[in-house]
């Protein structure tokens, strides 16, 4: 790595941290930390939603997947318009007028405290797994570039992200996301141009070699069969619909952004803009993967066997060895942009959930009563309570960020980060989308029925997730279907049992 590349990378990374910290404000409140004062323009929120989607999982994992196999994973992106439409029409107005920044308050109102705690616990597990996946992929380019220790890079990056997330809150995260979104798109476009125009017979050779690959058409979207045991087109599409409906409908990352927008119109625009922008950009990353395959097949450069065996390393290897000085640093900076934006989002949203769903009802509520008894001056009491809430979200930011670093270190032996992340997200989702839909569709769902449905859904998810690992007898469904069948089980069991109980819908 040349000095100029190193300078570009360091200046960008430190610049993001300093920019995020610049939003620190004395006397800030927990509400301002978690909802950015409802002051962000729609296009900025939309870019933030987009940048949350385009993590380093997309930036490195998608090219790695396309290089090793085909465009099957791109089917996930094709499901996003469905989720974006439902978000703009139903989810955004619902949450904007709910009166709570937590995505799970609604579940408590419908089914009791257990439902809110269940959903928020599933969410926290998902975000910690996501942070771990992304921090791992942030460390890979630095290991290939300069031989830096992966553990050190993961820990150092985590600390930087924690600092500006903790100090700046959601406003810092959203504005940093928007800037990082432009940088990561520009970096990817430059990289694709260099790959395609480096081909001996011109850009079209990229497509010829990829289509006629001995392993099959590299642009294939997967088999169109009804097989539910492999990653077919239909398995990926169904998985994508369910996971994106869950993202837009009950994921705290998105719900907080709906609240951060200035108006309802801005919030609806941001949901559509962020989702639709991801489709062409994700196609860009898959095209980079196909171009990488053709680039090395054409003999322009040689790819070491140990790199080819680890698809997630191929794009970083090309950046190191195939890009000119200056652009190398820009691409590494854009990969960091993608990862830092998503991790900071997860840190802030997870800290918000810890405050709203755990600290406020179980710790701060009792403390608030005690303070009211001790302090007769309402202003003193209010100031103390605001400080405690702010301390909780900031300390939670630190704790969640460190847990993400631990998971990242545990993922160093994973072969394909896309497969690992999609499997974990499907499992940790816990089918909570089914619980949410159950509460939305019927006004008289029995709480006992909902609880039993939830138990059944968890058992189905456990069966699908562990069947292959523990060699259960019978056919093993693909792990991506865990969220699909878990969601359907919770919804159907809860709905049907309500009619069997026929009694009081509010039985606990």
C-alpha positions in Angstrom: 0.0 0.0 0.0 1.5 3.3 -1.1 1.7 6.3 1.2 -1.0 8.2 -0.7 -3.5 5.3 -0.3 -2.8 5.1 3.4 -3.3 8.9 3.8 -6.6 8.7 1.9 -7.9 5.9 4.0 -6.8 7.4 7.4 -8.1 10.9 6.5 -11.5 9.4 5.5 -11.9 7.1 8.5 -10.8 9.7 11.1 -12.9 12.3 9.2 -16.0 10.2 9.7 -15.3 9.7 13.4 -14.7 13.5 13.9 -17.8 14.4 11.8 -19.9 12.1 13.9 -18.6 13.5 17.1 -19.3 17.0 15.9 -23.0 16.3 16.6 -22.3 16.0 20.3 -24.4 18.5 22.2 -24.3 19.2 25.9 -27.7 19.0 27.6 -28.9 16.6 24.9 -31.7 14.1 25.9 -32.3 10.4 25.3 -35.2 11.3 23.0 -33.0 13.5 20.8 -30.3 10.7 20.8 -32.8 8.1 19.6 -34.9 10.1 17.1 -32.6 13.0 16.0 -35.2 15.6 17.0 -37.5 14.6 14.1 -35.4 17.0 12.0 -33.8 15.1 9.1 -34.7 15.7 5.4 -36.3 12.8 3.6 -33.5 12.3 1.1 -30.9 12.1 3.8 -33.0 9.5 5.7 -33.4 7.6 2.5 -29.7 7.6 1.8 -29.2 6.3 5.4 -31.7 3.5 4.8 -29.8 2.6 1.6 -26.4 2.8 3.4 -27.8 0.5 6.1 -28.6 -2.1 3.4 -25.2 -1.7 1.7 -22.9 -2.9 4.4 -19.6 -4.5 3.8 -21.6 -7.7 3.5 -22.8 -6.3 0.2 -19.5 -4.7 -0.7 -17.3 -7.8 -0.2 -19.8 -10.6 0.2 -21.8 -10.0 -3.0 -18.8 -9.9 -5.3 -17.4 -13.0 -3.6 -20.7 -14.8 -4.1 -21.0 -13.9 -7.8 -17.3 -14.8 -8.3 -17.7 -18.3 -6.8 -21.2 -19.1 -8.1 -23.8 -16.9 -9.7 -26.4 -14.1 -9.2 -28.7 -16.3 -7.1 -28.3 -14.0 -4.0 -29.4 -11.0 -6.2 -33.0 -12.4 -6.0 -33.1 -11.1 -2.4 -32.8 -7.5 -3.9 -35.7 -8.1 -6.2 -38.1 -8.6 -3.3 -37.3 -5.1 -1.8 -40.0 -3.2 -3.9 -42.7 -5.2 -2.2 -41.5 -4.3 1.3 -40.8 -0.7 0.3 -44.4 -0.3 -0.9 -45.9 -1.7 2.3 -43.6 0.4 4.3 -44.6 3.7 2.7 -48.3 2.8 2.7 -48.8 1.2 6.1 -45.7 0.9 8.3 -44.5 4.6 8.2 -47.9 6.1 9.1 -48.4 3.5 11.8 -45.1 4.1 13.6 -45.1 7.9 13.0 -48.4 8.1 15.0 -47.6 5.4 17.6 -46.1 7.8 20.1 -43.1 5.5 20.8 -39.7 5.2 19.1 -39.6 1.5 20.0 -40.8 -0.9 17.3 -42.1 -3.3 19.9 -44.4 -1.1 22.1 -47.3 -2.3 19.9 -46.6 -5.9 20.7 -46.8 -5.2 24.4 -50.1 -3.4 24.0 -51.6 -6.3 22.1 -50.1 -9.4 23.8 -48.4 -8.3 27.0 -44.8 -7.6 28.2 -43.6 -11.1 27.1 -44.2 -10.3 23.4 -42.2 -7.0 23.6 -39.3 -8.7 25.4 -39.3 -11.7 23.0 -39.2 -9.5 19.9 -36.6 -7.1 21.3 -34.4 -10.0 22.4 -34.6 -11.5 18.9 -33.7 -8.1 17.5 -30.7 -7.6 19.7 -29.3 -11.0 18.8 -29.8 -10.3 15.1 -28.0 -6.9 15.4 -25.0 -8.3 17.3 -24.7 -11.1 14.7 -24.9 -8.4 11.9 -22.2 -6.2 13.5 -19.9 -9.2 13.9 -20.3 -10.1 10.2 -19.6 -6.6 9.1 -16.7 -5.9 11.4 -15.1 -9.1 10.1 -15.4 -8.0 6.5 -14.0 -4.6 7.4 -10.9 -6.3 8.7 -10.2 -8.5 5.7 -9.0 -5.7 3.3 -6.6 -4.4 5.9 -5.2 -7.9 6.5 -4.7 -8.4 2.7 -3.4 -4.8 2.2 -0.9 -4.6 5.0 -0.9 -7.8 6.9 -2.4 -6.2 9.9 -3.7 -8.5 12.6 -7.5 -9.2 12.1 -8.2 -9.1 15.8 -6.5 -5.6 16.2 -8.4 -4.2 13.2 -11.7 -5.4 14.4 -11.2 -4.0 17.9 -9.8 -0.6 16.6 -12.7 -0.2 14.1 -15.2 -1.0 16.8 -13.8 1.6 19.1 -14.0 4.3 16.4 -17.6 3.5 15.5 -18.6 3.3 19.2 -17.2 6.8 19.9 -19.1 8.7 17.3 -22.3 6.7 17.7 -22.2 7.2 21.5 -21.5 10.9 21.3 -23.5 12.0 18.2 -26.6 9.7 18.5 -28.9 9.0 15.6 -28.4 12.4 13.9 -24.7 11.7 13.6 -25.3 8.2 12.3 -27.9 9.3 9.6 -25.8 12.2 8.2 -22.6 10.1 8.2 -24.6 7.3 6.5 -25.7 9.7 3.7 -22.2 10.9 3.0 -20.8 7.4 3.1 -23.5 6.2 0.7 -22.3 8.5 -2.0 -18.7 7.5 -1.5 -19.4 3.8 -1.6 -21.4 4.1 -4.9 -18.6 6.1 -6.5 -15.9 3.7 -5.4 -17.8 0.7 -6.8 -18.5 2.3 -10.1 -14.8 3.2 -10.5 -13.8 -0.4 -9.7 -16.2 -1.9 -12.2 -15.0 0.5 -14.9 -11.4 -0.5 -14.4 -12.2 -4.2 -14.4 -14.2 -4.2 -17.6 -11.9 -1.9 -19.6 -8.9 -3.9 -18.5 -10.2 -7.0 -20.5 -8.0 -7.9 -23.5 -10.9 -7.9 -25.9 -12.9 -5.1 -24.4 -15.7 -4.8 -21.9 -18.0 -7.3 -23.7 -15.5 -10.1 -22.9 -16.6 -9.8 -19.3 -20.0 -11.0 -20.2 -18.9 -13.7 -22.7 -16.6 -15.4 -20.2 -19.0 -15.2 -17.3 -21.9 -16.6 -19.4 -19.9 -19.5 -20.8 -18.2 -20.4 -17.5 -17.6 -24.2 -17.0 -19.4 -23.9 -13.7 -22.5 -22.6 -15.6 -23.9 -19.1 -16.4 -22.5 -16.7 -13.9 -25.5 -14.5 -14.4 -28.0 -17.2 -13.4 -30.5 -16.3 -10.8 -30.7 -19.9 -9.6 -32.8 -22.9 -10.5 -36.6 -22.3 -10.9 -37.5 -25.7 -9.3 -39.8 -26.4 -6.3 -36.9 -27.9 -4.3 -36.9 -26.4 -0.8 -33.7 -28.0 0.3 -31.3 -25.8 -1.8 -31.0 -22.1 -2.6 -33.3 -22.0 -5.6 -34.7 -18.8 -7.1 -38.0 -19.3 -5.2 -36.3 -20.0 -1.9 -34.3 -16.8 -2.2 -37.3 -14.8 -3.3 -39.5 -16.0 -0.5 -36.7 -15.5 2.0 -36.2 -12.0 0.7 -39.9 -11.0 0.9 -40.1 -12.2 4.5 -36.8 -10.7 5.7 -37.5 -7.4 4.0 -41.0 -7.1 5.3 -39.5 -7.8 8.7 -36.8 -5.1 8.1 -39.3 -2.4 7.1 -42.1 -3.5 9.4 -40.5 -4.3 12.7 -36.8 -3.6 12.6 -35.7 -0.9 14.9 -33.1 0.4 12.4 -35.9 1.4 10.1 -38.5 2.4 12.6 -36.1 5.0 14.2 -35.5 6.5 10.7 -39.2 6.9 10.1 -39.3 8.9 13.4 -36.2 11.0 12.5 -37.7 12.4 9.2 -39.2 15.9 9.4 -42.7 15.0 8.1 -44.8 12.0 7.2 -44.2 12.7 3.5 -40.4 12.7 4.1 -40.6 9.5 6.0 -42.6 7.7 3.2 -40.2 9.1 0.5 -37.2 7.8 2.5 -38.6 4.3 2.7 -39.2 4.1 -1.1 -35.9 5.9 -2.0 -33.6 3.8 0.2 -35.1 0.5 -0.9 -35.3 1.2 -4.6 -31.7 2.6 -4.7 -30.4 -0.6 -3.3 -31.6 -2.7 -6.3 -29.3 -1.2 -9.0 -26.4 -0.8 -6.5 -26.6 -4.4 -5.4 -26.6 -5.4 -9.1 -23.5 -3.3 -9.4 -21.8 -5.4 -6.7 -22.8 -8.7 -8.3 -21.5 -7.4 -11.7 -18.2 -6.7 -10.0 -18.1 -10.3 -8.9 -18.8 -11.6 -12.4 -16.2 -9.1 -13.8 -13.6 -10.4 -11.3 -14.2 -14.0 -12.5 -13.8 -12.9 -16.2 -10.8 -10.7 -15.3 -8.8 -13.6 -13.8 -10.1 -16.1 -16.4 -8.8 -14.0 -19.2 -5.3 -14.1 -17.9 -4.9 -10.4 -17.3 -3.6 -11.3 -13.8 -3.1 -14.5 -11.8 -5.2 -15.3 -8.7 -3.4 -17.3 -6.0 -5.1 -20.5 -5.1 -5.4 -19.6 -1.4 -7.3 -16.4 -2.4 -9.6 -18.2 -4.9 -10.5 -20.7 -2.2 -11.8 -17.9 0.0 -14.3 -15.9 -2.3 -14.7 -13.1 0.3 -11.0 -12.3 -0.2 -11.1 -12.0 -4.0 -12.3 -8.4 -4.3 -10.0 -7.0 -1.6 -7.1 -8.9 -3.3 -8.0 -7.2 -6.6 -8.1 -3.8 -4.9 -4.6 -4.3 -3.6 -3.1 -5.7 -6.8 -5.2 -4.4 -9.6 -6.0 -0.7 -8.8 -3.7 2.3 -9.4 -2.3 4.3 -6.5 -4.9 6.6 -5.0 -7.9 4.6 -6.1 -6.8 1.8 -3.9 -7.1 4.0 -0.8 -10.5 5.3 -2.1 -11.9 1.8 -2.5 -10.7 0.7 0.9 -12.2 3.9 2.3 -15.5 3.1 0.6 -15.6 -0.4 2.0 -15.1 1.1 5.4 -17.9 3.6 4.6 -20.3 0.8 3.9 -19.4 -1.1 7.1 -19.1 1.8 9.5 -22.5 3.1 8.5 -24.3 -0.2 9.1 -22.5 -1.0 12.4 -23.1 2.5 13.8 -26.8 2.1 12.9 -26.9 -1.2 14.7 -25.2 0.2 17.7 -27.6 3.2 18.0 -30.8 1.2 17.4 -29.7 -1.6 19.8 -28.9 1.0 22.5 -32.4 2.5 21.9 -34.1 -0.9 22.5 -32.1 -1.5 25.7 -33.4 1.9 27.0 -37.0 1.7 25.8 -37.7 -2.0 26.3 -35.5 -2.9 29.3 -34.1 0.1 31.3 -37.3 2.3 31.3 -39.8 -0.3 32.4 -37.6 -2.3 34.7 -35.0 0.0 36.2 -35.7 3.6 35.4 -39.4 3.4 36.3 -38.7 2.4 39.9 -35.8 4.9 40.1 -38.2 7.6 38.8 -40.7 6.9 41.6 -37.9 7.0 44.2 -36.6 10.3 42.9 -40.0 11.8 43.0 -40.3 10.9 46.6 -36.8 12.3 47.4 -37.0 15.5 45.3 -40.0 17.8 45.6 -38.7 20.1 42.9 -40.0 18.7 39.5 -37.2 20.4 37.6 -34.5 18.7 39.6 -36.2 15.4 39.2 -36.7 15.8 35.5 -33.0 16.8 34.9 -31.8 13.8 36.9 -34.0 11.4 34.9 -32.9 12.8 31.6 -29.2 12.3 32.6 -29.9 8.7 33.6 -31.6 7.9 30.3 -28.8 9.4 28.3 -26.2 7.5 30.3 -28.1 4.3 29.7 -28.1 4.7 25.9 -24.4 5.7 25.8 -23.3 2.9 28.0 -25.4 0.5 26.0 -23.8 1.7 22.8 -20.4 0.7 24.3 -21.6 -2.7 25.4 -23.3 -3.6 22.2 -20.3 -2.4 20.1 -17.9 -4.6 22.1 -20.2 -7.6 21.8 -20.2 -7.1 18.0 -16.4 -7.2 18.0 -16.4 -10.5 20.0 -18.8 -12.0 17.4 -16.6 -10.7 14.5 -13.5 -12.5 16.0 -15.6 -15.7 16.3 -16.4 -15.5 12.6 -12.8 -15.5 11.4 -13.2 -19.2 10.3 -16.4 -18.7 8.3 -16.1 -19.7 4.6 -18.9 -17.5 3.1 -20.0 -14.5 5.1 -23.2 -14.1 3.0 -24.3 -17.7 3.8 -23.4 -17.3 7.5 -25.2 -13.9 7.9 -28.4 -14.9 6.0 -28.6 -18.1 8.1 -28.1 -16.3 11.4 -30.6 -13.5 10.5 -33.2 -16.1 9.5 -32.7 -18.0 12.8 -32.5 -15.0 15.2 -35.5 -13.3 13.6 -37.5 -15.7 15.7 -40.5 -15.3 13.4 -41.4 -12.1 15.1 -42.9 -10.8 11.9 -45.6 -13.4 12.4 -46.4 -12.0 15.9 -46.5 -8.4 14.5 -48.9 -9.5 11.7 -51.0 -11.3 14.2 -51.5 -8.1 16.1 -52.2 -6.0 13.1 -54.7 -8.2 11.3 -57.1 -9.2 14.1 -58.3 -7.1 17.0 -59.3 -10.1 19.1 -56.3 -12.4 19.1 -56.2 -14.4 22.4 -52.9 -13.6 24.3 -52.6 -17.3 25.3 -53.0 -18.3 21.7 -50.3 -15.8 20.6 -47.9 -17.2 23.2 -48.5 -20.8 22.1 -48.1 -19.8 18.5 -44.8 -18.1 19.4 -43.5 -21.3 21.1 -44.5 -23.4 18.1 -42.7 -20.9 15.8 -39.5 -21.1 17.8 -39.7 -25.0 17.7 -40.1 -24.9 13.9 -37.1 -22.5 13.6 -35.0 -24.7 15.9 -35.9 -27.8 13.9 -35.0 -26.2 10.5 -31.8 -24.7 11.9 -30.5 -27.9 13.7 -31.8 -30.6 11.3 -28.7 -30.6 9.1 -26.3 -29.9 12.0 -27.5 -32.8 14.2 -28.5 -35.1 11.2 -32.2 -35.3 12.0 -34.1 -38.0 10.0 -36.0 -36.9 6.9 -35.7 -34.1 4.5 -33.7 -31.0 5.6 -35.2 -27.7 4.5 -32.9 -24.9 3.6 -31.9 -22.7 6.6 -33.2 -19.6 4.7 -36.7 -20.9 5.2 -36.5 -20.7 9.0 -37.9 -17.2 9.0 -40.6 -18.1 6.5 -42.0 -21.1 8.3 -41.4 -19.6 11.7 -43.4 -16.5 10.8 -46.2 -18.5 9.2 -46.4 -20.9 12.2 -46.7 -18.1 14.7 -49.4 -16.4 12.7 -51.5 -19.5 11.8 -51.3 -21.2 15.2 -52.1 -18.0 17.0 -55.0 -17.2 14.7 -56.5 -20.7 14.7 -56.2 -21.2 18.5 -58.0 -17.9 19.1 -61.1 -19.5 17.6 -60.7 -22.6 19.8 -60.4 -20.6 23.0 -63.3 -18.3 21.9 -63.2 -16.7 25.3 -61.5 -13.6 26.7 -59.0 -12.2 24.1 -57.1 -10.6 27.0 -56.3 -13.8 29.0 -52.6 -13.7 30.0 
